């Protein structure tokens, strides 16, 4: 995976960022226990930005929360692909795993509305 230098500078332990307008990179060793686990999606506004939260239900007692800010370009890309790829990396930017969030039409409608793209 080719991570731009500007993204590498912003990434630190426990942080997730969108990258290259098409996927998410998380620097953490806290990986999903089940890479096929169901996912809930929440969208929040935070100081004028849109925060997307993926709640990976890999452990019913302790789901994994992935949060990151999104922009219009990212939403356009995921709208076309119907999914969000989340890559987990360590502090050396080695890929530890990839989790795919499949997006339902309802999820996309909510995300698009919150970012200002309509349905």
N, CA, C and O of each residue as an XYZ file, in Angstrom:
476
protein
N       0.835     -1.168      0.000
C       0.000      0.000      0.000
C       0.887      1.240      0.000
O       1.879      1.309      0.726
N       0.522      2.203     -0.811
C       1.293      3.424     -0.939
C       0.614      4.532     -0.133
O      -0.429      5.046     -0.536
N       1.203      4.896      0.998
C       0.643      5.925      1.864
C       1.400      7.224      1.611
O       2.621      7.266      1.755
N       0.680      8.291      1.232
C       1.350      9.576      0.992
C       2.042     10.097      2.256
O       1.599      9.830      3.373
N       3.128     10.841      2.063
C       3.906     11.366      3.195
C       3.057     12.253      4.099
O       3.209     12.209      5.320
N       2.165     13.057      3.519
C       1.331     13.946      4.346
C       0.422     13.149      5.284
O       0.168     13.571      6.412
N      -0.064     12.002      4.819
C      -0.896     11.137      5.657
C      -0.046     10.495      6.748
O      -0.481     10.387      7.895
N       1.155     10.074      6.395
C       2.052      9.467      7.381
C       2.351     10.439      8.524
O       2.453     10.029      9.680
N       2.490     11.727      8.199
C       2.789     12.722      9.224
C       1.628     12.883     10.196
O       1.849     13.137     11.380
N       0.399     12.740      9.720
C      -0.781     12.921     10.563
C      -1.140     11.665     11.361
O      -1.761     11.752     12.421
N      -0.749     10.507     10.849
C      -1.110      9.252     11.509
C      -0.292      9.018     12.762
O       0.929      9.178     12.767
N      -0.982      8.636     13.825
C      -0.304      8.223     15.047
C      -1.170      7.163     15.703
O      -2.303      6.928     15.281
N      -0.643      6.528     16.727
C      -1.336      5.429     17.399
C      -2.760      5.826     17.779
O      -2.987      6.862     18.404
N      -3.707      4.985     17.392
C      -5.109      5.201     17.736
C      -5.860      6.131     16.807
O      -7.027      6.433     17.055
N      -5.218      6.597     15.736
C      -5.837      7.542     14.812
C      -6.213      6.840     13.508
O      -5.476      5.995     13.000
N      -7.396      7.221     12.975
C      -7.841      6.743     11.669
C      -8.073      7.947     10.766
O      -8.655      8.947     11.187
N      -7.610      7.843      9.517
C      -7.747      8.925      8.542
C      -8.199      8.365      7.200
O      -7.876      7.233      6.839
N      -8.953      9.182      6.470
C      -9.217      8.800      5.084
C      -7.945      9.072      4.291
O      -7.173      9.974      4.615
N      -7.745      8.289      3.265
C      -6.535      8.431      2.463
C      -6.884      8.302      0.990
O      -7.654      7.431      0.583
N      -6.301      9.187      0.210
C      -6.389      9.087     -1.241
C      -7.846      9.088     -1.723
O      -8.152      8.567     -2.795
N      -8.730      9.670     -0.926
C     -10.154      9.807     -1.243
C     -10.878      8.487     -1.448
O     -11.984      8.472     -1.989
N     -10.264      7.353     -1.019
C     -10.955      6.099     -1.286
C     -10.879      5.041     -0.208
O     -11.624      4.063     -0.269
N     -10.003      5.196      0.786
C      -9.963      4.205      1.855
C      -9.566      4.864      3.166
O      -9.259      6.056      3.210
N      -9.577      4.072      4.232
C      -9.267      4.561      5.574
C      -8.050      3.801      6.084
O      -7.920      2.595      5.874
N      -7.163      4.525      6.757
C      -5.995      3.902      7.379
C      -6.071      4.160      8.877
O      -6.260      5.297      9.309
N      -5.923      3.096      9.671
C      -5.912      3.208     11.130
C      -4.585      2.687     11.654
O      -4.174      1.571     11.336
N      -3.919      3.507     12.460
C      -2.694      3.047     13.089
C      -3.052      2.510     14.473
O      -3.245      3.272     15.421
N      -3.135      1.205     14.566
C      -3.495      0.555     15.823
C      -3.142     -0.923     15.750
O      -3.097     -1.519     14.673
N      -2.898     -1.487     16.895
C      -2.727     -2.936     16.989
C      -4.006     -3.600     17.453
O      -4.056     -4.820     17.609
N      -5.044     -2.803     17.674
C      -6.352     -3.301     18.097
C      -7.145     -3.672     16.837
O      -7.904     -2.865     16.300
N      -6.952     -4.889     16.391
C      -7.584     -5.359     15.154
C      -8.898     -6.064     15.460
O      -9.089     -6.572     16.565
N      -9.808     -6.098     14.484
C     -11.031     -6.884     14.686
C     -10.685     -8.348     14.910
O      -9.785     -8.890     14.269
N     -11.407     -8.980     15.822
C     -11.199    -10.411     16.060
C     -11.791    -11.243     14.942
O     -11.344    -12.358     14.673
N     -12.814    -10.680     14.287
C     -13.500    -11.357     13.199
C     -13.613    -10.368     12.045
O     -14.299     -9.353     12.160
N     -12.946    -10.657     10.943
C     -12.938     -9.741      9.805
C     -14.204     -9.846      8.958
O     -14.316     -9.187      7.925
N     -15.155    -10.669      9.390
C     -16.463    -10.757      8.733
C     -17.580    -10.318      9.670
O     -18.748    -10.619      9.426
N     -17.234     -9.616     10.728
C     -18.215     -9.190     11.733
C     -19.171     -8.155     11.148
O     -18.797     -7.399     10.251
N     -20.405     -8.118     11.655
C     -21.336     -7.082     11.221
C     -20.872     -5.705     11.703
O     -20.115     -5.594     12.667
N     -21.339     -4.660     11.014
C     -20.909     -3.297     11.314
C     -22.124     -2.379     11.379
O     -23.008     -2.442     10.525
N     -22.160     -1.528     12.397
C     -23.125     -0.433     12.452
C     -22.401      0.831     12.022
O     -21.197      0.980     12.234
N     -23.161      1.742     11.411
C     -22.578      2.996     10.950
C     -23.314      4.148     11.609
O     -24.545      4.173     11.646
N     -22.550      5.103     12.129
C     -23.116      6.315     12.705
C     -22.433      7.512     12.053
O     -21.253      7.460     11.706
N     -23.196      8.592     11.893
C     -22.669      9.825     11.326
C     -22.950     10.947     12.314
O     -24.079     11.107     12.778
N     -21.921     11.722     12.633
C     -22.059     12.861     13.543
C     -21.438     14.095     12.915
O     -20.564     14.006     12.052
N     -21.907     15.239     13.366
C     -21.271     16.507     12.994
C     -20.406     16.948     14.161
O     -20.807     16.846     15.320
N     -19.219     17.438     13.845
C     -18.292     17.886     14.873
C     -17.594     19.146     14.380
O     -16.713     19.082     13.522
N     -17.992     20.292     14.926
C     -17.378     21.582     14.567
C     -17.394     21.818     13.062
O     -16.397     22.260     12.493
N     -18.505     21.530     12.421
C     -18.636     21.775     10.988
C     -18.111     20.659     10.108
O     -18.293     20.701      8.891
N     -17.469     19.668     10.690
C     -16.978     18.520      9.927
C     -17.908     17.332     10.146
O     -18.695     17.304     11.091
N     -17.800     16.358      9.254
C     -18.624     15.155      9.375
C     -17.738     13.995      9.824
O     -16.734     13.667      9.192
N     -18.146     13.387     10.938
C     -17.417     12.266     11.532
C     -18.182     10.985     11.244
O     -19.363     10.877     11.574
N     -17.524     10.026     10.637
C     -18.129      8.727     10.369
C     -17.576      7.735     11.387
O     -16.371      7.687     11.637
N     -18.470      6.951     11.965
C     -18.093      5.961     12.975
C     -18.545      4.585     12.491
O     -19.721      4.381     12.189
N     -17.610      3.650     12.421
C     -17.921      2.258     12.109
C     -17.781      1.481     13.408
O     -16.721      1.484     14.033
N     -18.853      0.821     13.805
C     -18.840      0.019     15.024
C     -18.787     -1.440     14.591
O     -19.793     -2.017     14.179
N     -17.598     -2.026     14.691
C     -17.374     -3.397     14.253
C     -17.736     -4.318     15.407
O     -17.087     -4.300     16.452
N     -18.769     -5.118     15.213
C     -19.288     -5.973     16.280
C     -18.579     -7.333     16.293
O     -19.209     -8.384     16.174
N     -17.264     -7.281     16.438
C     -16.454     -8.498     16.481
C     -16.541     -9.176     17.842
O     -16.311    -10.380     17.952
N     -16.871     -8.411     18.875
C     -17.048     -8.926     20.231
C     -18.266     -8.204     20.810
O     -18.196     -7.002     21.067
N     -19.383     -8.913     21.022
C     -20.609     -8.254     21.480
C     -20.425     -7.443     22.764
O     -21.108     -6.437     22.959
N     -19.521     -7.861     23.632
C     -19.284     -7.145     24.882
C     -18.346     -5.951     24.714
O     -18.320     -5.051     25.553
N     -17.581     -5.951     23.628
C     -16.584     -4.895     23.441
C     -16.354     -4.655     21.943
O     -15.316     -5.048     21.409
N     -17.321     -4.007     21.254
C     -17.135     -3.769     19.819
C     -15.984     -2.787     19.566
O     -15.613     -2.003     20.440
N     -15.441     -2.849     18.370
C     -14.332     -1.986     17.970
C     -14.895     -0.749     17.269
O     -15.614     -0.866     16.277
N     -14.566      0.427     17.787
C     -15.029      1.692     17.213
C     -13.928      2.288     16.347
O     -12.793      2.465     16.792
N     -14.284      2.595     15.098
C     -13.367      3.235     14.162
C     -14.008      4.568     13.778
O     -15.111      4.585     13.233
N     -13.332      5.683     14.055
C     -13.871      7.010     13.760
C     -12.899      7.785     12.887
O     -11.682      7.713     13.063
N     -13.468      8.534     11.934
C     -12.644      9.351     11.047
C     -13.523     10.401     10.378
O     -14.726     10.211     10.201
N     -12.894     11.507     10.015
C     -13.598     12.582      9.320
C     -13.627     12.290      7.835
O     -12.674     11.755      7.267
N     -14.745     12.654      7.216
C     -14.919     12.391      5.786
C     -15.169     13.702      5.049
O     -15.576     14.701      5.641
N     -14.915     13.674      3.742
C     -15.199     14.829      2.899
C     -15.992     14.378      1.672
O     -16.246     13.188      1.488
N     -16.372     15.331      0.849
C     -17.233     15.039     -0.306
C     -16.581     14.061     -1.287
O     -17.246     13.164     -1.806
N     -15.280     14.234     -1.540
C     -14.593     13.356     -2.496
C     -14.606     11.907     -2.013
O     -14.840     10.983     -2.793
N     -14.353     11.723     -0.726
C     -14.379     10.382     -0.146
C     -15.772      9.774     -0.302
O     -15.910      8.613     -0.689
N     -16.800     10.564      0.001
C     -18.178     10.070     -0.096
C     -18.542      9.723     -1.534
O     -19.238      8.737     -1.774
N     -18.084     10.516     -2.483
C     -18.340     10.195     -3.899
C     -17.731      8.846     -4.262
O     -18.370      8.037     -4.935
N     -16.497      8.598     -3.822
C     -15.821      7.323     -4.132
C     -16.536      6.133     -3.494
O     -16.774      5.126     -4.161
N     -16.882      6.240     -2.199
C     -17.530      5.103     -1.543
C     -18.951      4.899     -2.065
O     -19.483      3.790     -2.012
N     -19.559      5.966     -2.565
C     -20.898      5.832     -3.157
C     -20.826      4.967     -4.412
O     -21.711      4.151     -4.670
N     -19.768      5.155     -5.179
C     -19.605      4.361     -6.414
C     -19.235      2.911     -6.104
O     -19.732      1.989     -6.750
N     -18.365      2.714     -5.119
C     -17.899      1.351     -4.827
C     -18.856      0.588     -3.910
O     -18.888     -0.643     -3.937
N     -19.643      1.316     -3.091
C     -20.564      0.660     -2.166
C     -19.888      0.026     -0.968
O     -20.458     -0.843     -0.308
N     -18.651      0.473     -0.685
C     -17.914     -0.105      0.442
C     -16.859      0.863      0.934
O     -16.484      1.812      0.246
N     -16.388      0.597      2.147
C     -15.266      1.330      2.714
C     -14.212      0.297      3.096
O     -14.490     -0.622      3.866
N     -13.021      0.445      2.565
C     -11.899     -0.415      2.947
C     -11.132      0.267      4.070
O     -10.703      1.413      3.939
N     -10.966     -0.453      5.172
C     -10.214      0.063      6.316
C      -8.948     -0.775      6.453
O      -9.010     -1.989      6.647
N      -7.809     -0.115      6.349
C      -6.523     -0.792      6.495
C      -5.960     -0.477      7.875
O      -5.944      0.676      8.305
N      -5.503     -1.511      8.558
C      -4.871     -1.360      9.862
C      -3.370     -1.469      9.663
O      -2.882     -2.418      9.049
N      -2.639     -0.488     10.186
C      -1.181     -0.478     10.044
C      -0.529     -0.272     11.408
O      -1.149      0.227     12.347
N       0.745     -0.673     11.489
C       1.514     -0.426     12.709
C       2.297      0.874     12.555
O       2.139      1.585     11.562
N       3.141      1.182     13.537
C       3.878      2.452     13.512
C       4.902      2.528     12.383
O       5.397      3.612     12.072
N       5.224      1.397     11.769
C       6.136      1.383     10.612
C       5.356      1.401      9.293
O       5.936      1.294      8.212
N       4.033      1.538      9.406
C       3.114      1.564      8.267
C       3.027      0.225      7.539
O       2.666      0.176      6.363
N       3.360     -0.867      8.242
C       3.167     -2.209      7.696
C       1.696     -2.560      7.844
O       1.098     -2.332      8.896
N       1.119     -3.112      6.795
C      -0.297     -3.490      6.844
C      -0.488     -4.711      7.744
O       0.167     -5.738      7.570
N      -1.404     -4.573      8.715
C      -1.704     -5.657      9.646
C      -2.996     -6.384      9.282
O      -3.199     -7.532      9.678
N      -3.861     -5.719      8.535
C      -5.133     -6.323      8.156
C      -5.997     -5.338      7.405
O      -5.754     -4.132      7.415
N      -7.015     -5.878      6.752
C      -7.950     -5.056      5.986
C      -9.365     -5.497      6.330
O      -9.679     -6.688      6.315
N     -10.212     -4.524      6.639
C     -11.611     -4.797      6.950
C     -12.454     -4.049      5.933
O     -12.238     -2.864      5.682
N     -13.423     -4.756      5.346
C     -14.301     -4.132      4.351
C     -15.679     -3.906      4.958
O     -16.321     -4.834      5.450
N     -16.121     -2.643      4.912
C     -17.457     -2.283      5.373
C     -18.343     -2.160      4.145
O     -18.159     -1.258      3.327
N     -19.305     -3.068      4.018
C     -20.247     -2.993      2.905
C     -21.337     -1.990      3.275
O     -21.890     -2.040      4.373
N     -21.637     -1.088      2.358
C     -22.599     -0.025      2.630
C     -23.958     -0.343      2.027
O     -24.071     -0.671      0.846
N     -24.985     -0.240      2.860
C     -26.352     -0.410      2.387
C     -26.812      0.926      1.791
O     -26.237      1.974      2.088
N     -27.840      0.882      0.958
C     -28.351      2.116      0.341
C     -28.766      3.139      1.392
O     -28.554      4.339      1.214
N     -29.364      2.658      2.498
C     -29.797      3.566      3.563
C     -28.592      4.258      4.194
O     -28.641      5.455      4.480
N     -27.514      3.512      4.412
C     -26.295      4.097      4.987
C     -25.754      5.192      4.072
O     -25.431      6.294      4.518
N     -25.662      4.867      2.792
C     -25.140      5.843      1.832
C     -26.020      7.082      1.772
O     -25.504      8.195      1.672
N     -27.332      6.916      1.830
C     -28.247      8.059      1.779
C     -27.996      8.992      2.966
O     -27.964     10.211      2.799
N     -27.821      8.430      4.148
C     -27.568      9.232      5.342
C     -26.212      9.944      5.226
O     -26.114     11.142      5.494
N     -25.180      9.210      4.831
C     -23.836      9.787      4.696
C     -23.853     10.907      3.665
O     -23.301     11.979      3.910
N     -24.477     10.672      2.519
C     -24.527     11.674      1.455
C     -25.292     12.916      1.909
O     -24.885     14.039      1.612
N     -26.378     12.722      2.613
C     -27.160     13.857      3.090
C     -26.341     14.690      4.084
O     -26.353     15.919      4.015
N     -25.636     14.035      5.000
C     -24.856     14.753      6.018
C     -23.681     15.529      5.411
O     -23.305     16.583      5.921
N     -23.114     15.016      4.341
C     -21.958     15.691      3.724
C     -22.426     16.748      2.728
O     -21.623     17.533      2.223
N     -23.754     16.765      2.443
C     -24.305     17.800      1.563
C     -24.404     17.398      0.111
O     -24.400     18.261     -0.767
N     -24.494     16.108     -0.165
C     -24.597     15.628     -1.554
C     -26.006     15.153     -1.896
O     -26.237     14.707     -3.020
N     -26.949     15.236     -0.967
C     -28.303     14.743     -1.236
C     -28.291     13.220     -1.325
O     -27.331     12.573     -0.906
N     -29.364     12.654     -1.873
C     -29.452     11.195     -1.995
C     -28.868     10.797     -3.311
O     -28.832      9.610     -3.636
